[in-house]
Amino acid sequence: MEADGRNTSLVTTTAELRRLLSLVEFDERLHVHEGITPFRSLLERDAGGPVAQFLRDEFAALVGERRAAIAFVLAEHYRLAGDVNRLTTLFSDNDPGTKTMVLNALWGSPGSNPEMGAAIVQLALDGARHPDWAVRTEACAVIQNQCAWKTDVAAAVGPLLRLLEDASDRVRMQAACAVGNLAKRKYDLVSHIAPLGRNLRCADVTVRNYSAWALWQLSKYKRDIALAAADLVQALTADDEWSAARKNAAGALLHHAKKSQENRAQVRQLLATVCLNTQHVEVRRLQEQLNAAN
């Protein structure tokens, strides 16, 4: 979520708060909500709660992107304040835009309330089942970010497996990114290797890229990715101008190959079955490093 830098001086009147609310808008060109910085700043000093109460009172009548922007502002405030009940109530709103922006506000630290981390993960799990792809995508992002904050996200391992096979490319991409981040912790992600491999054959290059990256992370953190090796090799054959997917596939294969002589033999045998374009530097380097390995 992005915000602009408009005046953040203390506002005390309802009229001025309404004026600020009228300035909240969505910039389609930059894909950001503008005009929310004053509210975020005011809420940091809203000890008595009048600004938060004003936004709660106005929220029901808001529509579209302005409603989504204020949902973000309130959700961020509740997360920072440790207010699990109000955060949960806000997320229960049926509007997909509201749910998406509430989840967007939950990337940050769960704070000092010991109940907040688990509550955020539960909201993400609820979002992972939502029919709107944007909500499911944001749920994946929340899971990976809460994992980075060392929140227990074990309950998300199963849902992420399902999301790797989602109908939406964007959801599958974000689910792969989440799995790659969870790989850094001691979660059982063996079942995720096969669907990540299948996603390496997706027409969308971002899905291929983050699936390859996730497999690289899984290999780095002591998972055996042999089941996806053939798909990683296939990913090297793509001639996309954007090289990131090939680079991550090559990195995953090289890391896998260095683990054992058996793995190196597997990778070399698979590479011999495809036609590779050695003009791609990542392909050439992989071949050179495999040839140099014992």
Steps between C-alpha positions, in 0.01 A plus 500: 500500500638839401409842631575859416665764713225755557477722809489297821445776759262417785135519401236545770175587324257268328475744212873482439497121525222490240704727277798267527278202429379666181863516381550123520510363148652226287767584243446243224822595324717431807256248649515664844254651744577866556394719790529241779822630657323760719271233646787260564693773679200616702425145609853464638406775750132413538516418871137590560379326188303782331669458161448124499140551609445752221630252243286220642193723486570602140610159376156347440409775251825478305522316169762381254866588536439758774339229711792266430754770593334569835474126565879490466544797736274351767649151469851637535391696806340194661809288431729757658261551793462124554122521457415148380124536541462811287740362240297181471175695475642720225610195299152348529374766258370329184664740255798330326684832469472552875627149573790544260616826656454374856734213414739744331529681834597177677843452343670673793601388846222348714626715785491438874151346528571124520164427335556718194730270302262206518205728418675636190582150377136397550380797295745400226367143507146634468616716210666201334154345454337814362354487144674823399852441363632830638403399854667160457813666362523738794448209740813335361696821549386526862608141569849553362546830683378366832738208455780755465387654831536148651127458552396135500346439156487120516124510441565661159713215361198301375312797353812611313516159334148557367582856394793377290233345277267800502320604181663844522859543378545789745396283794732217392787745466445645847449154652835392354664806650347413837623139482851623420493716811357223717786277379728702728314355800453139603163440335419180313486615139584179316151480349547844346789395275289323234249787447788750489650285226174500306482878530837521322307414183255789544472750214533786751872571548448644850347170614798315355742745658371476855443125476864455400608736779293306754660174391844660534411604856370152579827349381707754695310416816558125476203372301551255217359655181584204271131461418501840329839472328353413159267800516789726600696383197198564279479854640851563367378453143269805509626794294323775694675836486469520879770261626404472869309171463793335321743641756301361792453165327874478435573595861266233632649234272857590589429495873325165463788359292764603752337299777610161369657313210163337436334839470766625259448194283125562500537864395755422229281223358195729492694783335608261225135445405422863412626759255643797692583845371852570628463865404314530830773568755322314781484185286865525403614554859300200621665278242845634586453450873366147453795413278739635764339296778656168599 
